[in-house]
């Protein structure tokens, strides 16, 4: 091969190598652009999810509560004097994760609207679960809630959800329930005795039968003037507030959930 031919071959090899290198660089640039686009999309998706999550989380109601009182059936009423309605009934189970989600989303909305005199709230905790260990967890928590004095009930109620155990584990021990009660400002020995003896279990059973009679199949279930609210009203702050503000203050006859006394069941 002549010197000129060898020179041409070397130039061709160099040109081919440069072409291959250019192709590699082009593929790398394309990959990096695609990767950057994926990262940007992921950041946007995560950002939107976080925004929506934070949007639906309670910011923390720090105002005064509407007066609290306990009814003969064990339920708790939170309402300003003279406010007849609209009536919001909250059927809940302290072991229920969805109930905890509701409290994190709308618990403060309920408190604020009650304090503003825009709704009368009736809390109706009961034992939804029938399988262990959650059945006993739910029973102990509901009994303790019945033992709690009305004026400290909301504080204790919120601590129960804050400390809710996993559904697969035994929790809400009497020892813990008494400890959390002290955090809620319930320090008298009578509360501990009530919790440890299960003194209010008959009321829990009555509340459970009442919920069943009222057609409650899951928790949380919210009735506004006797009508079940949908998921949008239950799990979004705007949805619940709009539903309450649009409801009549005086429910029409027959639209309220029946009282537990109307179930004609006997307490154990």
C-alpha positions as a Markdown table, in Angstrom:
| # | Residue | x | y | z |
|---|---|---|---|---|
| 1 | Unk | 0.0 | 0.0 | 0.0 |
| 2 | Unk | 1.4 | 3.4 | -1.0 |
| 3 | Unk | 2.1 | 6.1 | 1.5 |
| 4 | Unk | -0.8 | 8.1 | 0.0 |
| 5 | Unk | -3.2 | 5.2 | 0.4 |
| 6 | Unk | -2.1 | 4.6 | 4.0 |
| 7 | Unk | -2.7 | 8.3 | 4.8 |
| 8 | Unk | -6.2 | 8.1 | 3.3 |
| 9 | Unk | -7.0 | 5.0 | 5.4 |
| 10 | Unk | -5.8 | 6.7 | 8.6 |
| 11 | Unk | -7.9 | 9.7 | 7.8 |
| 12 | Unk | -10.9 | 7.5 | 7.1 |
| 13 | Unk | -10.4 | 5.7 | 10.4 |
| 14 | Unk | -10.1 | 9.0 | 12.2 |
| 15 | Unk | -13.2 | 10.3 | 10.5 |
| 16 | Unk | -15.1 | 7.2 | 11.4 |
| 17 | Unk | -14.0 | 7.4 | 15.0 |
| 18 | Unk | -15.1 | 11.1 | 15.2 |
| 19 | Unk | -18.5 | 10.1 | 13.7 |
| 20 | Unk | -18.9 | 7.4 | 16.3 |
| 21 | Unk | -17.9 | 9.8 | 19.1 |
| 22 | Unk | -20.4 | 12.4 | 17.8 |
| 23 | Unk | -23.1 | 9.7 | 17.8 |
| 24 | Unk | -22.3 | 8.7 | 21.4 |
| 25 | Unk | -22.3 | 12.3 | 22.5 |
| 26 | Unk | -25.7 | 12.8 | 20.7 |
| 27 | Unk | -27.1 | 9.8 | 22.5 |
| 28 | Unk | -25.8 | 11.0 | 25.9 |
| 29 | Unk | -27.3 | 14.4 | 25.3 |
| 30 | Unk | -30.6 | 12.9 | 24.4 |
| 31 | Unk | -30.5 | 10.7 | 27.5 |
| 32 | Unk | -29.7 | 13.6 | 29.7 |
| 33 | Unk | -32.5 | 15.7 | 28.2 |
| 34 | Unk | -35.0 | 12.9 | 28.7 |
| 35 | Unk | -33.8 | 12.3 | 32.3 |
| 36 | Unk | -34.1 | 16.0 | 33.1 |
| 37 | Unk | -37.6 | 16.0 | 31.7 |
| 38 | Unk | -38.6 | 13.0 | 33.8 |
| 39 | Unk | -37.1 | 14.6 | 36.9 |
| 40 | Unk | -39.0 | 17.8 | 36.3 |
| 41 | Unk | -42.3 | 15.9 | 35.8 |
| 42 | Unk | -41.6 | 13.9 | 39.0 |
| 43 | Unk | -41.0 | 17.1 | 40.9 |
| 44 | Unk | -44.2 | 18.6 | 39.6 |
| 45 | Unk | -46.2 | 15.5 | 40.4 |
| 46 | Unk | -44.8 | 15.3 | 43.9 |
| 47 | Unk | -45.3 | 19.0 | 44.4 |
| 48 | Unk | -48.9 | 18.8 | 43.4 |
| 49 | Unk | -49.5 | 15.8 | 45.7 |
| 50 | Unk | -47.9 | 17.6 | 48.6 |
| 51 | Unk | -49.9 | 20.7 | 47.9 |
| 52 | Unk | -53.2 | 18.8 | 47.7 |
| 53 | Unk | -52.3 | 16.9 | 50.9 |
| 54 | Unk | -51.5 | 20.0 | 52.8 |
| 55 | Unk | -54.5 | 21.8 | 51.4 |
| 56 | Unk | -56.7 | 19.1 | 52.9 |
| 57 | Unk | -54.9 | 19.0 | 56.2 |
| 58 | Unk | -56.2 | 20.9 | 59.2 |
| 59 | Unk | -54.0 | 23.9 | 59.9 |
| 60 | Unk | -54.8 | 23.6 | 63.6 |
| 61 | Unk | -57.9 | 25.3 | 65.2 |
| 62 | Unk | -56.7 | 27.3 | 68.2 |
| 63 | Unk | -59.9 | 29.1 | 69.1 |
| 64 | Unk | -62.4 | 28.4 | 71.9 |
| 65 | Unk | -64.6 | 25.4 | 71.6 |
| 66 | Unk | -68.4 | 25.5 | 71.6 |
| 67 | Unk | -69.8 | 24.1 | 74.9 |
| 68 | Unk | -69.7 | 20.4 | 75.3 |
| 69 | Unk | -72.3 | 18.2 | 77.0 |
| 70 | Unk | -73.0 | 14.5 | 77.3 |
| 71 | Unk | -76.4 | 13.1 | 76.4 |
| 72 | Unk | -78.0 | 10.2 | 78.3 |
| 73 | Unk | -77.1 | 7.8 | 75.4 |
| 74 | Unk | -73.4 | 8.7 | 75.9 |
| 75 | Unk | -73.0 | 10.8 | 72.8 |
| 76 | Unk | -71.3 | 14.2 | 73.0 |
| 77 | Unk | -72.9 | 17.4 | 71.8 |
| 78 | Unk | -70.8 | 20.4 | 70.8 |
| 79 | Unk | -72.9 | 23.5 | 70.1 |
| 80 | Unk | -73.4 | 27.0 | 71.2 |
| 81 | Unk | -76.5 | 27.7 | 73.4 |
| 82 | Unk | -79.6 | 28.2 | 71.3 |
| 83 | Unk | -78.2 | 26.6 | 68.1 |
| 84 | Unk | -80.7 | 24.0 | 66.9 |
| 85 | Unk | -78.8 | 23.0 | 63.7 |
| 86 | Unk | -77.9 | 22.1 | 61.2 |
| 87 | Unk | -77.1 | 18.9 | 63.0 |
| 88 | Unk | -74.0 | 17.1 | 62.1 |
| 89 | Unk | -73.7 | 13.5 | 63.5 |
| 90 | Unk | -70.3 | 12.0 | 63.4 |
| 91 | Unk | -70.3 | 8.2 | 63.7 |
| 92 | Unk | -66.7 | 7.1 | 64.4 |
| 93 | Unk | -64.5 | 4.3 | 65.7 |
| 94 | Unk | -61.3 | 5.4 | 67.4 |
| 95 | Unk | -59.4 | 2.4 | 65.8 |
| 96 | Unk | -60.5 | 3.4 | 62.3 |
| 97 | Unk | -57.7 | 4.8 | 60.1 |
| 98 | Unk | -60.2 | 6.6 | 57.9 |
| 99 | Unk | -61.6 | 8.3 | 61.0 |
| 100 | Unk | -58.2 | 9.5 | 61.8 |
| 101 | Unk | -57.9 | 10.9 | 58.3 |
| 102 | Unk | -61.2 | 12.7 | 58.7 |
| 103 | Unk | -60.0 | 14.3 | 61.9 |
| 104 | Unk | -56.7 | 15.4 | 60.3 |
| 105 | Unk | -58.6 | 16.9 | 57.4 |
| 106 | Unk | -61.8 | 18.2 | 58.9 |
| 107 | Unk | -61.6 | 18.0 | 62.7 |
| 108 | Unk | -60.7 | 21.6 | 63.0 |
| 109 | Unk | -63.4 | 22.7 | 60.5 |
| 110 | Unk | -66.0 | 21.0 | 62.6 |
| 111 | Unk | -64.7 | 22.7 | 65.8 |
| 112 | Unk | -64.6 | 26.1 | 64.2 |
| 113 | Unk | -68.0 | 26.0 | 62.7 |
| 114 | Unk | -69.5 | 24.8 | 66.0 |
| 115 | Unk | -67.7 | 27.6 | 67.8 |
| 116 | Unk | -69.2 | 30.1 | 65.3 |
| 117 | Unk | -72.7 | 28.8 | 65.9 |
| 118 | Unk | -73.0 | 27.4 | 62.4 |
| 119 | Unk | -73.5 | 23.8 | 63.3 |
| 120 | Unk | -74.6 | 21.5 | 66.2 |
| 121 | Unk | -72.3 | 18.5 | 66.3 |
| 122 | Unk | -73.2 | 15.2 | 67.9 |
| 123 | Unk | -70.2 | 12.7 | 68.2 |
| 124 | Unk | -71.4 | 9.1 | 68.3 |
| 125 | Unk | -68.3 | 6.8 | 68.8 |
| 126 | Unk | -69.0 | 3.1 | 68.8 |
| 127 | Unk | -67.3 | -0.2 | 68.1 |
| 128 | Unk | -67.3 | -1.0 | 64.4 |
| 129 | Unk | -64.7 | -3.8 | 64.3 |
| 130 | Unk | -65.6 | -7.4 | 65.0 |
| 131 | Unk | -62.2 | -9.1 | 64.6 |
| 132 | Unk | -59.3 | -9.1 | 67.0 |
| 133 | Unk | -57.1 | -7.3 | 67.9 |
| 134 | Unk | -59.0 | -4.3 | 66.6 |
| 135 | Unk | -62.3 | -5.2 | 68.2 |
| 136 | Unk | -60.8 | -5.0 | 71.7 |
| 137 | Unk | -58.8 | -1.9 | 70.8 |
| 138 | Unk | -62.0 | -0.2 | 69.7 |
| 139 | Unk | -63.9 | -1.3 | 72.8 |
| 140 | Unk | -61.3 | -0.1 | 75.3 |
| 141 | Unk | -61.0 | 3.3 | 73.5 |
| 142 | Unk | -64.8 | 3.8 | 73.3 |
| 143 | Unk | -65.2 | 2.8 | 76.9 |
| 144 | Unk | -62.5 | 5.3 | 77.9 |
| 145 | Unk | -64.2 | 8.1 | 75.9 |
| 146 | Unk | -67.4 | 7.4 | 77.7 |
| 147 | Unk | -65.5 | 7.7 | 81.0 |
| 148 | Unk | -64.1 | 11.1 | 80.0 |
| 149 | Unk | -65.8 | 14.2 | 81.4 |
| 150 | Unk | -67.6 | 16.2 | 78.7 |
| 151 | Unk | -65.5 | 19.4 | 79.2 |
| 152 | Unk | -62.3 | 17.5 | 78.4 |
| 153 | Unk | -63.8 | 15.1 | 75.9 |
| 154 | Unk | -62.5 | 16.7 | 72.7 |
| 155 | Unk | -59.0 | 16.9 | 74.0 |
| 156 | Unk | -59.1 | 13.2 | 74.9 |
| 157 | Unk | -60.8 | 12.4 | 71.6 |
| 158 | Unk | -58.0 | 14.1 | 69.6 |
| 159 | Unk | -55.3 | 12.2 | 71.6 |
| 160 | Unk | -56.9 | 8.9 | 70.9 |
| 161 | Unk | -56.6 | 9.5 | 67.1 |
| 162 | Unk | -53.1 | 10.9 | 67.6 |
| 163 | Unk | -52.0 | 7.7 | 69.3 |
| 164 | Unk | -54.1 | 5.3 | 67.2 |
| 165 | Unk | -52.4 | 1.9 | 67.0 |
| 166 | Unk | -51.9 | -0.1 | 63.7 |
| 167 | Unk | -54.8 | -2.3 | 62.8 |
| 168 | Unk | -52.7 | -5.4 | 63.1 |
| 169 | Unk | -51.5 | -4.8 | 66.7 |
| 170 | Unk | -53.1 | -4.7 | 70.1 |
| 171 | Unk | -53.3 | -1.2 | 71.4 |
| 172 | Unk | -55.3 | 1.4 | 73.4 |
| 173 | Unk | -54.2 | -0.4 | 76.6 |
| 174 | Unk | -55.9 | 0.9 | 79.8 |
| 175 | Unk | -52.5 | 2.1 | 81.0 |
| 176 | Unk | -52.0 | 4.2 | 78.0 |
| 177 | Unk | -55.6 | 5.5 | 78.0 |
| 178 | Unk | -55.1 | 6.8 | 81.6 |
| 179 | Unk | -51.8 | 8.4 | 80.6 |
| 180 | Unk | -53.3 | 10.2 | 77.6 |
| 181 | Unk | -56.2 | 11.3 | 79.7 |
| 182 | Unk | -53.8 | 13.1 | 82.0 |
| 183 | Unk | -52.4 | 14.9 | 79.0 |
| 184 | Unk | -55.9 | 15.9 | 78.2 |
| 185 | Unk | -56.4 | 17.4 | 81.7 |
| 186 | Unk | -58.3 | 14.4 | 83.2 |
| 187 | Unk | -56.4 | 13.5 | 86.3 |
| 188 | Unk | -59.0 | 12.2 | 88.8 |
| 189 | Unk | -58.7 | 8.7 | 90.1 |
| 190 | Unk | -62.4 | 8.0 | 89.1 |
| 191 | Unk | -61.4 | 8.0 | 85.4 |
| 192 | Unk | -58.8 | 5.3 | 85.9 |
| 193 | Unk | -61.3 | 3.2 | 87.8 |
| 194 | Unk | -63.9 | 3.6 | 85.1 |
| 195 | Unk | -61.4 | 2.6 | 82.4 |
| 196 | Unk | -59.9 | -0.3 | 84.2 |
| 197 | Unk | -63.3 | -1.7 | 85.2 |
| 198 | Unk | -64.9 | -1.3 | 81.8 |
| 199 | Unk | -67.7 | 0.6 | 83.5 |
| 200 | Unk | -69.1 | 2.1 | 80.3 |
| 201 | Unk | -69.0 | -1.0 | 78.1 |
| 202 | Unk | -72.8 | -1.2 | 78.3 |
| 203 | Unk | -73.0 | 2.3 | 76.8 |
| 204 | Unk | -70.6 | 1.3 | 74.1 |
| 205 | Unk | -72.7 | -1.7 | 73.2 |
| 206 | Unk | -75.8 | 0.5 | 73.1 |
| 207 | Unk | -74.1 | 3.0 | 70.8 |
| 208 | Unk | -73.0 | 0.1 | 68.6 |
| 209 | Unk | -76.5 | -1.3 | 68.3 |
| 210 | Unk | -77.8 | 2.2 | 67.6 |
| 211 | Unk | -75.2 | 2.7 | 64.8 |
| 212 | Unk | -76.3 | -0.7 | 63.3 |
| 213 | Unk | -80.0 | 0.3 | 63.5 |
| 214 | Unk | -79.2 | 3.6 | 61.8 |
| 215 | Unk | -77.6 | 1.7 | 58.9 |
| 216 | Unk | -74.0 | 2.6 | 59.6 |
| 217 | Unk | -71.8 | 0.2 | 57.8 |
| 218 | Unk | -68.4 | 2.0 | 57.9 |
| 219 | Unk | -66.6 | 4.8 | 59.6 |
| 220 | Unk | -66.5 | 7.7 | 59.5 |
| 221 | Unk | -70.1 | 8.2 | 58.5 |
| 222 | Unk | -71.4 | 11.8 | 58.7 |
| 223 | Unk | -75.1 | 12.6 | 58.8 |
| 224 | Unk | -76.2 | 16.2 | 58.2 |
| 225 | Unk | -79.8 | 16.7 | 59.2 |
| 226 | Unk | -80.2 | 12.9 | 58.9 |
| 227 | Unk | -78.8 | 12.7 | 55.4 |
| 228 | Unk | -75.5 | 10.8 | 54.8 |
| 229 | Unk | -72.7 | 13.0 | 53.4 |
| 230 | Unk | -70.7 | 11.9 | 50.4 |
| 231 | Unk | -66.9 | 11.4 | 50.3 |
| 232 | Unk | -66.2 | 14.9 | 49.0 |
| 233 | Unk | -68.0 | 16.5 | 52.0 |
| 234 | Unk | -66.4 | 14.0 | 54.4 |
| 235 | Unk | -62.8 | 14.2 | 53.3 |
| 236 | Unk | -62.3 | 17.8 | 52.0 |
| 237 | Unk | -62.5 | 20.9 | 54.0 |
| 238 | Unk | -64.3 | 23.0 | 51.4 |
| 239 | Unk | -66.8 | 20.2 | 50.8 |
| 240 | Unk | -67.8 | 19.8 | 54.4 |
| 241 | Unk | -68.0 | 23.6 | 55.1 |
| 242 | Unk | -70.1 | 24.2 | 52.0 |
| 243 | Unk | -72.5 | 21.3 | 52.9 |
| 244 | Unk | -72.9 | 22.6 | 56.4 |
| 245 | Unk | -73.4 | 26.3 | 55.4 |
| 246 | Unk | -76.0 | 25.2 | 52.8 |
| 247 | Unk | -78.0 | 23.1 | 55.2 |
| 248 | Unk | -81.1 | 24.5 | 56.9 |
| 249 | Unk | -80.7 | 25.3 | 60.5 |
| 250 | Unk | -84.0 | 23.6 | 61.4 |
| 251 | Unk | -84.1 | 20.1 | 60.0 |
| 252 | Unk | -87.4 | 19.0 | 58.6 |
| 253 | Unk | -89.4 | 16.5 | 60.7 |
| 254 | Unk | -88.2 | 13.0 | 60.1 |
| 255 | Unk | -84.9 | 13.9 | 58.7 |
| 256 | Unk | -82.9 | 13.5 | 61.9 |
| 257 | Unk | -81.4 | 10.1 | 62.8 |
| 258 | Unk | -83.5 | 8.4 | 65.5 |
| 259 | Unk | -82.4 | 8.7 | 69.1 |
| 260 | Unk | -80.9 | 5.5 | 70.6 |
| 261 | Unk | -84.0 | 5.2 | 72.7 |
| 262 | Unk | -86.0 | 4.7 | 69.6 |
| 263 | Unk | -84.1 | 1.5 | 68.8 |
| 264 | Unk | -85.9 | -0.3 | 71.8 |
| 265 | Unk | -82.8 | -2.3 | 72.7 |
| 266 | Unk | -81.6 | -3.0 | 76.2 |
| 267 | Unk | -78.2 | -2.1 | 77.5 |
| 268 | Unk | -76.1 | -5.1 | 78.6 |
